[in-house]
Amino acid sequence: MKKYNQNSATLIIVNYNNKKYIKKCIESILNKTKKFKEIIFVDDHSTDGSIDLIKKIKSNKIKLILTSKKTKIGSYNQMNSYYEGYLKSRGKIIFFLDSDDFFRRNKLKIVSNYFEKNKKLNLLLDTPQVYFNYKKKFKM
């Protein structure tokens, strides 16, 4: 029987030229949620210094992957990046996050508990909340 706990989760972050958001994205994970088994940061050939920035962020949990394929179709590149991260993941629960998004402090705990209580569940989707100037605008 699978045991879904916070220590068995993988977070896959996909990035393309989002250098200005990376630090806040990573801090939302490392400062509040320190129990991920691994964090896989997949970069899709950024040209804005994103790779240098992620290399400077000190964490032994972050694994940097550079995508192997690049096309002119942005959505294909994004999905391919998630797939490449997935192939390298070892967690029982896998979270996906874009590099310009942020994690709520208790999200890992809530999702882990939900999987623990719903053993037959294989997939869980949540709805994003949109903020502008730190004020909640709407929930999708």
C-alpha positions as CSV (number, residue, x, y, z in Angstrom):
1,M,0.0,0.0,0.0
2,K,1.3,3.4,-0.9
3,K,1.9,5.8,2.0
4,Y,1.3,9.4,0.8
5,N,3.2,11.7,3.1
6,Q,4.9,15.0,2.6
7,N,8.3,13.4,2.4
8,S,7.4,11.4,-0.7
9,A,6.4,14.3,-2.9
10,T,8.2,15.7,-6.0
11,L,7.7,19.2,-7.2
12,I,8.4,19.9,-10.9
13,I,8.9,23.6,-11.8
14,V,9.0,24.5,-15.5
15,N,10.6,27.7,-16.6
16,Y,11.2,29.8,-19.7
17,N,12.5,33.3,-19.3
18,N,10.9,34.0,-15.9
19,K,14.0,35.1,-14.1
20,K,12.1,37.9,-12.3
21,Y,9.8,35.4,-10.6
22,I,12.1,32.5,-9.9
23,K,13.3,33.7,-6.5
24,K,9.8,34.3,-5.2
25,C,8.6,31.0,-6.6
26,I,11.5,29.0,-4.9
27,E,11.1,30.9,-1.6
28,S,7.4,30.1,-1.5
29,I,8.5,26.4,-1.5
30,L,11.7,26.3,0.5
31,N,10.8,28.8,3.3
32,K,7.3,27.4,4.0
33,T,7.3,23.8,2.7
34,K,10.6,22.0,3.4
35,K,9.4,18.5,3.1
36,F,9.6,17.7,-0.6
37,K,11.6,14.7,-1.4
38,E,13.0,16.5,-4.4
39,I,12.4,19.7,-6.5
40,I,13.1,19.4,-10.2
41,F,13.6,22.7,-12.0
42,V,13.2,22.2,-15.8
43,D,14.4,25.1,-17.9
44,D,13.4,25.3,-21.6
45,H,16.5,27.1,-23.0
46,S,15.9,30.5,-21.2
47,T,18.0,33.4,-22.5
48,D,17.3,35.8,-19.6
49,G,19.8,34.5,-17.0
50,S,17.3,32.1,-15.4
51,I,19.7,29.2,-15.4
52,D,22.5,31.3,-13.6
53,L,20.0,32.4,-11.0
54,I,18.7,28.9,-10.2
55,K,22.3,27.7,-9.9
56,K,23.0,30.5,-7.3
57,I,20.1,29.4,-5.1
58,K,21.6,27.1,-2.6
59,S,19.5,24.0,-2.0
60,N,20.6,20.4,-2.2
61,K,16.9,19.5,-3.1
62,I,16.8,21.4,-6.4
63,K,17.8,19.4,-9.5
64,L,18.3,21.4,-12.6
65,I,17.3,19.9,-16.0
66,L,17.7,21.5,-19.4
67,T,15.1,20.4,-21.9
68,S,16.4,18.3,-24.8
69,K,13.8,19.5,-27.4
70,K,12.9,23.0,-28.5
71,T,10.2,24.0,-31.0
72,K,8.5,27.2,-32.1
73,I,5.3,26.1,-30.2
74,G,5.5,27.4,-26.6
75,S,2.7,25.2,-25.2
76,Y,4.4,22.1,-26.7
77,N,7.7,23.1,-25.1
78,Q,6.0,23.6,-21.7
79,M,4.3,20.2,-21.8
80,N,7.6,18.5,-22.9
81,S,9.4,20.2,-20.0
82,Y,6.8,18.8,-17.6
83,Y,7.2,15.3,-19.2
84,E,11.0,15.4,-18.9
85,G,10.8,16.4,-15.3
86,Y,8.3,13.6,-14.7
87,L,10.6,11.1,-16.2
88,K,13.3,12.1,-13.6
89,S,10.9,12.2,-10.6
90,R,10.9,9.7,-7.8
91,G,8.0,11.0,-5.7
92,K,4.7,9.2,-5.0
93,I,2.9,12.5,-5.4
94,I,4.0,14.9,-8.1
95,F,3.2,18.6,-8.1
96,F,3.5,20.8,-11.2
97,L,4.3,24.5,-11.0
98,D,5.2,27.2,-13.5
99,S,8.1,29.3,-12.4
100,D,5.9,32.4,-12.2
101,D,3.5,30.8,-9.8
102,F,3.8,30.4,-6.0
103,F,2.9,27.7,-3.5
104,R,0.5,28.2,-0.6
105,R,2.2,27.3,2.7
106,N,-0.1,24.4,3.6
107,K,-0.7,23.0,0.0
108,L,1.6,20.0,0.3
109,K,0.0,18.9,3.6
110,I,-3.5,19.4,2.3
111,V,-2.9,17.4,-0.9
112,S,-1.0,14.6,1.0
113,N,-3.8,14.2,3.5
114,Y,-6.4,14.2,0.7
115,F,-4.6,11.3,-1.1
116,E,-4.2,9.5,2.2
117,K,-8.0,9.6,2.8
118,N,-8.9,8.8,-0.8
119,K,-6.8,5.7,-1.6
120,K,-8.3,5.1,-5.0
121,L,-7.6,8.6,-6.2
122,N,-4.8,9.0,-8.9
123,L,-5.2,12.6,-9.9
124,L,-6.1,15.8,-8.1
125,L,-6.4,19.2,-9.8
126,D,-6.9,22.5,-8.0
127,T,-8.0,25.9,-9.2
128,P,-5.6,28.8,-9.3
129,Q,-6.2,32.0,-7.4
130,V,-5.2,35.2,-9.2
131,Y,-3.7,38.0,-7.2
132,F,-2.7,41.5,-8.3
133,N,-0.7,43.8,-6.0
134,Y,-1.3,41.2,-3.2
135,K,-5.0,41.5,-3.5
136,K,-7.1,38.5,-4.5
137,K,-8.8,39.2,-7.8
138,F,-10.6,36.0,-8.6
139,K,-10.5,32.2,-8.2
140,M,-10.7,30.3,-11.5
